Amino acid sequence: EVVEECQNMNWGTFKPLLTDALIDHLHPIQVRYEEIMSDSGYLDEVLTQGAKNAAEIADTTLHNVYQAMGFLRRQ
Protein backbone atom coordinates (compact mmCIF):
# COMPACT_ATOMS: atom_id res chain seq x y z
CA GLU A 1 0.00 0.00 0.00
CA VAL A 2 2.74 2.47 0.95
CA VAL A 3 4.83 1.50 -2.06
CA GLU A 4 1.92 2.13 -4.40
CA GLU A 5 1.21 5.47 -2.77
CA CYS A 6 4.79 6.72 -2.84
CA GLN A 7 6.47 5.08 -5.83
CA ASN A 8 5.75 7.94 -8.24
CA MET A 9 6.49 10.77 -5.80
CA ASN A 10 9.49 13.00 -6.10
CA TRP A 11 11.62 13.77 -3.05
CA GLY A 12 9.91 17.11 -2.41
CA THR A 13 6.52 15.41 -2.14
CA PHE A 14 7.77 12.35 -0.27
CA LYS A 15 9.88 14.12 2.35
CA PRO A 16 6.99 15.78 4.29
CA LEU A 17 5.07 12.48 4.32
CA LEU A 18 8.12 10.67 5.66
CA THR A 19 8.68 13.35 8.29
CA ASP A 20 5.07 13.16 9.49
CA ALA A 21 5.22 9.36 9.63
CA LEU A 22 8.43 9.46 11.66
CA ILE A 23 7.03 12.04 14.07
CA ASP A 24 3.90 9.93 14.60
CA HIS A 25 5.98 6.78 15.09
CA LEU A 26 8.40 8.38 17.56
CA HIS A 27 5.81 10.28 19.61
CA PRO A 28 5.04 7.45 22.09
CA ILE A 29 8.77 6.94 22.64
CA GLN A 30 9.25 10.65 23.32
CA VAL A 31 6.33 10.68 25.76
CA ARG A 32 7.74 7.70 27.68
CA TYR A 33 11.22 9.27 27.69
CA GLU A 34 9.83 12.44 29.25
CA GLU A 35 7.95 10.40 31.87
CA ILE A 36 11.11 8.53 32.83
CA MET A 37 13.34 11.61 32.87
CA SER A 38 10.92 13.51 35.11
CA ASP A 39 10.83 10.73 37.75
CA SER A 40 14.12 11.15 39.61
CA GLY A 41 13.19 8.49 42.17
CA TYR A 42 12.74 5.90 39.45
CA LEU A 43 16.01 6.92 37.80
CA ASP A 44 17.89 6.64 41.10
CA GLU A 45 16.39 3.19 41.67
CA VAL A 46 17.38 2.00 38.19
CA LEU A 47 20.91 3.36 38.59
CA THR A 48 21.31 1.79 42.02
CA GLN A 49 20.06 -1.59 40.82
CA GLY A 50 22.25 -1.39 37.71
CA ALA A 51 25.33 -0.63 39.84
CA LYS A 52 24.50 -3.57 42.12
CA ASN A 53 24.09 -5.93 39.16
CA ALA A 54 27.32 -4.69 37.56
CA ALA A 55 29.23 -5.15 40.83
CA GLU A 56 27.98 -8.74 41.16
CA ILE A 57 29.01 -9.56 37.59
CA ALA A 58 32.41 -7.90 38.07
CA ASP A 59 32.95 -9.79 41.34
CA THR A 60 32.21 -13.11 39.66
CA THR A 61 34.47 -12.25 36.72
CA LEU A 62 37.35 -11.22 38.97
CA HIS A 63 36.91 -14.36 41.06
CA ASN A 64 37.17 -16.48 37.91
CA VAL A 65 40.23 -14.56 36.70
CA TYR A 66 42.01 -14.85 40.05
CA GLN A 67 41.20 -18.55 40.18
CA ALA A 68 42.42 -19.15 36.62
CA MET A 69 45.65 -17.22 37.28
CA GLY A 70 46.23 -18.93 40.62
CA PHE A 71 46.08 -15.71 42.64
CA LEU A 72 44.61 -15.36 46.09
CA ARG A 73 41.61 -13.10 46.19
CA ARG A 74 41.99 -9.85 48.11
CA GLN A 75 39.28 -9.15 50.64
N, C-alpha and C positions, 0 to 999 in steps of 0.2 A: 504494500500500500504506500509506504513512504517512498520507495524507489520510483513508483509510478508518478507520484506527486512531484517529486523533485528532479527527475532525470533530465528534464528539458529546461531547467532553471539555470540562469547564469549566476555567477558568484554574488552579484549585487542583490539579487532577489533571494538567494538561498541563505546568505549570511544572517539577516534578521530572523529568519525562521529558526535557524540553528541556535542563535543566541537565546531566543525565547524558550526553545526546548531545553537548553542547558540550564537556564535560570529556573524553570519549572522543576527540572529533575533535581537540582542541587538545593532547592529551598528547604525541604525537610531536614537535610543534613545541616544546613546553616542554622535552622531553628534549634536542633538538638545541640549543636556546638555552643550556641549562646546559653542554653539551659545549663549545660555542664560548666561552662566558664563562669557563670554567675553564682554557682554553688561552691563556695570555698571549702565548706565542710566535706563535701563529697570528694573534691580534689585532694584535700589533705588525706582523707581515708585511702584513696586509690594510691597516692604516692607512698604512704606508710606501708600499705600492704605490698606494693611493688618492691620497696626496699627490703622488706622482710623476705619475700620470695627470692629476690636476687641474692641476699646474704646466705640463705639456705643452699642455693645452687652453688654459689662460690665456695661455701664451706665443704660441700661434698666433693667438688672438683679438686680443691686443694688437698683434701684428705687422700683422694685417689692418686694425685701427683706425688705427694710425700711418700705414700706407700709404695708406689712404683719405683721411686728413686731411692728408697731405703732410708729416708730421713725420719727423724723423730718429729712428731708434730708439736709445735709450740702451743702453749696454753695461753 
